[in-house]
Amino acid sequence: MGVESPRLGGAPPMSNKPRETEDADEKPSVTLLGKVEKIIPGVIPAVPDKAQIAVEGAEDLYKEIRVENTLQDENGKPVKLKAGAEVEVTIEAEKHATEPKNSSDSEPPSDKHPKK
C-alpha cells in the first residue's frame, strides 16, 4: 500500500507519471516538477500563508507561482508545505479547450524572412 501525497485544496492525488488511461472523460494534462522556494506569511492572521514554488522547465521570468499554503492529507486533515519541499504542479484543461499540436509547433522560429 503506497502513501498518498498531501493534496492542495482537496484536489486528487498527484503523480509524476504521464496519465495513461482509456477514460473518455480524462482531461489533457502535464505535470511539472517544482520546489517550494519560500513560505510567505499572511499580512494579517486572517490571510493564509502563501507558498512560492519555482516550476522546473518554465521560462525564468515566469517560473515562480504563489499559491495558498493550505493542503489536505489523505484523511482530509489540513497540512502545509515546508520551504525546500519538492512538489508537482499539474496543469489540465477540458478537451474542448485544447487542439492537436503540429510537429512544427516545437521547432525554433526560422531566421528566414518571407520574400515580398
C-alpha positions in Angstrom: 0.0 0.0 0.0 1.5 3.4 -1.0 1.4 6.7 0.8 -0.6 9.5 -0.9 0.9 13.0 -1.1 -1.0 15.9 0.6 -3.4 17.5 -1.8 -3.9 21.2 -2.5 -7.4 22.3 -1.6 -8.6 18.7 -1.6 -7.6 18.1 -5.3 -6.9 14.5 -6.4 -3.5 13.0 -5.6 -0.7 14.0 -8.0 1.6 11.7 -10.0 4.8 12.3 -11.8 3.9 9.6 -14.3 2.1 10.6 -17.5 -1.5 9.7 -17.3 -2.4 6.7 -19.5 -6.0 5.8 -19.3 -8.8 4.8 -21.6 -11.3 7.0 -19.6 -13.2 9.1 -22.2 -13.6 11.9 -19.6 -9.8 12.3 -19.0 -8.6 15.8 -19.3 -5.4 16.6 -21.3 -2.7 17.4 -18.7 1.0 17.9 -18.0 2.8 17.5 -14.6 5.9 19.6 -13.9 8.3 19.3 -11.0 8.7 22.3 -8.7 10.4 23.3 -5.4 9.0 25.4 -2.6 11.4 28.4 -2.5 9.8 30.1 0.5 6.8 30.5 2.6 5.3 34.0 2.7 3.4 34.7 5.9 -0.1 36.3 5.6 -0.1 40.0 6.3 -2.7 39.5 9.0 -3.8 36.3 10.8 -7.0 36.1 8.7 -4.9 35.9 5.5 -3.4 32.5 4.8 0.3 32.0 4.2 1.5 31.6 0.6 4.0 29.1 -0.8 6.2 30.4 -3.6 7.0 27.5 -5.9 9.7 27.5 -8.7 8.4 25.4 -11.6 11.1 23.5 -13.5 11.0 23.9 -17.2 9.3 27.3 -17.1 10.8 30.5 -18.5 13.0 32.3 -16.0 10.7 35.3 -15.8 7.6 33.2 -15.2 8.8 30.2 -13.2 7.6 31.3 -9.7 4.0 30.9 -8.7 2.4 31.7 -5.4 -0.4 29.6 -4.0 -2.3 29.5 -0.7 -0.3 27.2 1.6 -3.3 25.1 2.6 -3.4 21.4 1.6 -5.2 18.3 2.8 -3.7 14.9 3.7 -5.2 11.6 2.7 -7.5 11.8 5.7 -8.8 15.3 4.9 -6.8 17.0 7.7 -5.2 20.4 6.9 -1.4 20.4 6.3 1.0 22.9 4.8 4.1 22.8 2.6 7.6 23.4 4.0 10.3 25.5 2.4 12.5 23.3 0.2 9.8 20.7 -0.4 9.7 19.1 -3.9 6.3 19.3 -5.4 4.4 18.5 -8.6 2.4 21.2 -10.5 -0.3 19.7 -12.7 -1.9 21.7 -15.5 -5.1 20.3 -17.0 -7.7 21.6 -19.4 -11.1 20.5 -20.7 -10.7 18.7 -24.0 -12.7 21.4 -25.8 -10.0 24.0 -24.6 -7.2 22.1 -26.5 -6.2 21.4 -30.1 -3.9 19.0 -31.8 -0.2 20.1 -31.7 1.5 20.2 -35.1 5.1 18.9 -35.4 6.1 22.5 -36.4 4.9 23.9 -33.1 8.0 22.7 -31.3 10.5 23.8 -33.9 12.5 27.0 -33.2 11.5 30.0 -35.3 13.3 30.4 -38.6 15.6 33.3 -39.3 14.4 33.4 -42.8 12.1 36.3 -43.7 9.3 35.7 -46.2 10.0 37.2 -49.7 7.9 40.1 -50.8 
